[in-house]
Amino acid sequence: MKKDFPIFKNNKDLIFLDSTSTTQKPSYVINWISEYLSNSYSNIHRWLYDIAINSEKIYFDSKQKVAEFLSWDSYKEIIYTYNSNYALNLISQTLRYNKVLNPWDKVLVSIVEHHSNIVPWLILKEEIWIELEFVNIKDDFSLDIEDFEKKYDSRVKVIALTHISNVTWEIFDLEKVWKLKRDDTLFIVDASQSFPHIKVDVKKLNCDMLFFTWHKIMADSWIWVIYAKKELLEKLNPVFSWGWAINEVKQCSFRSSNLPYKFEPWTPNITWALSLLKALEYIENIWWLEKLKEIEDKLVEYALNEFNKRDYIKLIWGKNLKSRVWVFSFYISWINSLDIADIMAENNIAIRAWQHCTEPFMDYLGIRSSARMSLYIYNSTDDIDKFFKVLDDNFK
């Protein structure tokens, strides 16, 4: 499928193994963005001329497509925002503002969480004295359900967990968490690393909120999605409000708009929404996520076999092929991970290195950093062979 991605035509020697950071974009997405900006770009909401009506349709078609991919029925529970860091800050501050979280309440996260699912809660810890507690993982890198049950006491009001760790790449069994959840607790899921790899069904997860990004699945940057149950969104008042999010403003009061507008106060970026819509259509055109999984399984097996041949490389993973995706975090004990990435870059191979915004987890593992090699549908076994050749030539 590499031919669908112009960056490889324009950078013939590039081996891109950093797709978990961001994916390259297919011509199908790029061409639609160019066509839209050239022929029918306009702002939306309250404008009645033809290109504005077309832009409005694009915006809501993209939301409905997102809902379909999440196995949900309505776009009204789909909110667009800037990125996952902003999404978590928006969620946490909204919960504070609505007094869902109060002093001495507790938030549970796992030890493998990305900083974006840690720092917003630490801010609330400083602001209103909530408590943040970390659930451990087991030796196979799965979530330690016994430790979760031990820490899930009456003070816990929010459970916020990643679906897939961006270091171990273990898929957490979040349905087990939902079965243990009380009615007085909100269940929030970070699906930033799961949506590009597996089917995410919010009905099965039964979470109250879920957020994820789209530049990791071939859409443009700076579009992030928050899904939340309608009954929850209707109860919450937005912590930010202006523009389209407001229905009425008086000198001493204001009234918010209906869903989903009241949580989108900014001028919408219709181009982002279009890129998202077209990225999802591209996935449908290549036989949906089933095709992605078919390609992924073959590459995972091949790459893992190569890793296992090399004793000098230490993998961070749980060794259960059925509960992981096609990304590999690793380290070589005697060299800094940044040096590994630097030598790869000298050979036109793009990988990621350092702490992957998971410093608490690195401390938990007792290592300073790791390198990360991630595959996607435009990669091949040739790319994997070249990656290992560079490793062997320089570090074996």
N, C-alpha and C positions, 0 to 999 in steps of 0.2 A: 504493500500500500504506500510505499515511500513516494511513488510518483504523484500521489495526491497532495503532497506537501512541498510547496515551492522553495522553502528554505534549503532543502537538500539539493535542488537543482542549482541554486545560487551559491551553495557552499558544498562543493562536491566531495570534499574530504571530511566533512563533519560527521562525527558519530555522537549522536545526542543521547546521553544516558542520564538525563536530569529531568525526566518528565514528571516526576512527583512534585517537583518544584513548580513547573509550569509546562504545559504541552505545546507543541508546535501546532500551527493552524493550517487546515486544508484549504485548497483553492476554493472549495465550495463556500466556506465561511468568508474568506477574504474577498471573493468576487461579489458576494451579496452585500457586504459592507460598502464596497466601492460603488456599486450600483445605487444603493440607497442614498449615500451622501451626494452622489452626482445628480440624482433625478427626483428624489422625493423627501429630502430631509425637512423636518419641521418639529416644532415643539408640540406637546399634546395637552389635553385637558382644556376644555372650554373654547377651543378653536374649531371653526366649522368649514374651513376651506378644504379642498380635496386632498392636498398632500398631508394636511394635519389629520384628516380622517384616516388616511392610509397609515400614518405613523401610530395613531391610537390603536389601530387594528394589530399592527406588528407587536406593540408593547403587550397587549393582552393575549395575543396568540402565543407569545413566548411564555407567559405565565401559565396558560392552560397546558402547554406542552410540558412544562416543569411538573405540573400537577399529575399529568398522565404518567410521567416517568417515576413519580413517587407513589403510584397507585392510589392517588387521591382524586376527589371528584371536582373540586372547585378551586379556581385561581384566587378566591378571596382570602384564603389562608396563606398565600404566597406573598412575601414581602421582599423587595429588592433593597440591598444596601451596598456599601463600598467593599468591604473585605471581612474576613472572619474576626480580626481584632476589633473592628468597629462593631460587628454583629454582637460579639460577646459583651462589649462595653454597653451597647444599646440595651441588650437584654438585662444585664446586671443592674444598670442604673434605673431601668424601668421597674424592675422588681423592688428596688429600694424606694423609689418614688411612690409606688403603690402600696408600700408597707407589707409586701409579701415576705420580705426579709427584714428582720428587726434585730436589735442588739441581742447577742448571745445565741441567735440562730446559727445553724451549722450548714455548710455546703460540703458535699462529698465529691471529690474528683479522684482519678487514679494517678499513680505515680508516673505514668508514661505520658501525661498530658502535654500538649503544646503550650507554650507560654501564654498564648491567647486565651486558653481556658484555665489559667492560673492567676495572671496579674489582675484582671478585672475583679476577681473575688478578693484578692489582697488589697485592692483599693477600697472595697467595701469594709474590709477588716479594719482599715485605718479610719474610715468615715463613720461607721456605725457599730463597730465592734462585733461583727459576725466572726465565726470561727471557720477556718478552712482545714479540712482533714483529708489525708491521702490514703486511698485504698491500695494495698500492695498487689503484686502479681505473683503467680506461681512460677516454679522452675521452668515450665514450658511456655512462659510469657502470657498465659491466659489470665484473665481477671480472677483474683482470689476471692471467690464468693463467700467463703467462711470469714475472711477478714472484713469483707463488705458487711455481712450480717452483724459482726461484732461492733462495727463502727456506726451502723445505721440505727441510731438511738432516736428518742422522741424529739430531740432538738434539730434533727436534720429536716430542712425545708426544701432543699434543692439537691438533686443528684445530677451532676454534669459530667458526662463521660464521652471519650472518643469512641468511635465505632471501630476504627483501625488506627493503631499507633503509627506515627510517621518515623519511627525508629525500628521497632520490632516487626512491624507489618502483620502482626497477629490480629485476626478478626475477633473482637470481643463478642461473646454470646450475650447480647443485651436483652434478649427475651427473658433470660433468667432473672435479670435485674427487675424488669417490669413486673414479673410474677411476685416479687418480694416487696414491691413498692406500695406504700400506704397512700390513701386518698389525700392526705394532707401534705404530700411531697410532690414537687414539680420534677419531671424527668426531662433533662435536656441532653441532646445528642449532637456531638461534633462529627458530621459525616464528610468532612473535607477530603479525607483520603479514601473513603469507602465508595462514594458515588462514581469516581472515575473507574472503579474496578468491579464492583458487584452490584446486583440489584438491591436497591434500598426501598423497602416497602414500609411506609410509616404506619400502615394499619397493623402490620405484624409487630413492629417495634412498639407501637402504642405509646410513643413518647409525646410529651406535651409540646415540646419545641425541638426543632432540628435545624441546623444550619450547615451550609457547604458552599464551596466556590465553584466557578465555572471555567476559569482560565486553566484549570487542571484537567479539563475535559474538552479542550479545543476551542473554547470561546475566548473572547477578549478579556483583558485584565480589568480589575475593578468592577466586577459584578459578583455579588454574593447573595445568597438566598437564605431567608429565614422562613421556615414553615412553623406554624403554631396552630393549635386547635382553636376553632372558631369561638367556643365558649370562653376560652381563656383570653383571647384577643379582645373580645367584647367587654370583658371586665376591666381590662387594663387601660389606664390613661397614658398617653404617650409622654415621655419625658422631654421630647423636643416637639415643637409644633409651630408651623408657619406655612405659608403658601397653600398648596392644594390640600394639606392635612386639616385645614380649618374650614368649617362650613359657615361660621358666623362669628363676627367680632364686634363687641360693644366696648364702651369706655371702661367698664369694670369687669368684663367677662368675655369668654369665648366658648364656642361649641365645636368639637372635633368632627371631622368627616366620618363617613361609614368605612367599613373594611373594604379593601386593605389600605385605603388612602391615608388614614389617620397616622399610620406608621411610616409614611413616605413623604415627609415634608419638603424634600428638595426637588429641584427640577429634574425629572427623570432623564437618564441617559438612554435614549431610544436605540442608539447604535450598539451599546452593550447588549440590550435586550434582543436586538436582531441577531447579533453574533451568537447569543445563547440559543435562540430558536433554530438557527441554521446548523449549529454544532449538533443539536439533538436530532435534527432531520438527517444529518450526515450519518449519525450512528444508526438511525432507522434504515438508511439506504444500504448499510453494510450488515444487515441482518441483526440489528439491535445488539444488546449487551452479550448475547449468546456467542456472537462471532468474536467479540473482544475476549471473552473467557476462553474460547477455543485456542486463539492465538497465544493468550497468556499462559495457559497450562503447558504448552509445548516449550515456550521460552523459559519458564520457571524450571522445568525438569532439566533442560539442557544446561542452564546457568548453574543450577544447584550441583549438578554432576561435576562441573568444572571447579566450583568452589571446594567440593569435597576431596578433590585430588591434591589440594594445596594445604599442607599443615601450617604454613607460615601465616595464613589468613584466618582471622577469628571472626565468625559470623555472629550477629546478634539476632537470633531468631529461635522460634520454638520447635522447629523440625517437624511440624505437622502440616503437610502440604495442603490438606483440605481446609485449613483455617488461616491461610496466609495469601498474600498477593505478590505480584511480580516486581518487588523492590527488595534490594539486599543492602543492609547496613553492615559494615565490617570495619575491622581495624587490624593494623599490623603493629605489634607491641613495641617495636623499637623505632618507629618513625611517626611523626606528626601527620594527622590525616590531611592537613592543608598541603603538606609536601606531596602527598599522593595525588591530590587533585591538581596540583601545579604541574607535576610531570605528565599527568593525563592530558592537561590542556596543551602542553607542548607537542603532544601527538594528536591534536584535534579531537580529543575525546572529552566530552563535557560530563562531569559528575559533580556531586555536591559534597561538602566536607564541613566539619566542625561539630557543633552541638545540636544542630537542627531545632533550635528553640525549645530544647528539652533539658535544660541544665539540671533540674532536680533529679531527672531520671539518670543522667550521666553520673551524678554523685551517688545515686543508688547502686549503679553498676560498678562504681569505683574506677571509672575510666575518664580520661580527659575529653575525648572526642571520638568521632568515627567518620568514615567516608560512606557515601551512599550511591549505589548504582541502581537506576530505575529504568525499566523497559516500557515500551508502549507499542502500539500497532505498527509503527513505521520502523521498528527494529527487527533485526534478523540474527541468526546464529553467527553470521560473519562479524557483526558488530561485537558480539560477545567474545568471539575468538580474538579479535584485535585488542579488546579490553584486557583479557588475560595475558596476551603476549607482552603488553606493556608492563603489567605487574611482574611477570616472570623475568623480563629483561632487566628490571630495575631493583627488584626487592627480594627475589628468591635466594 
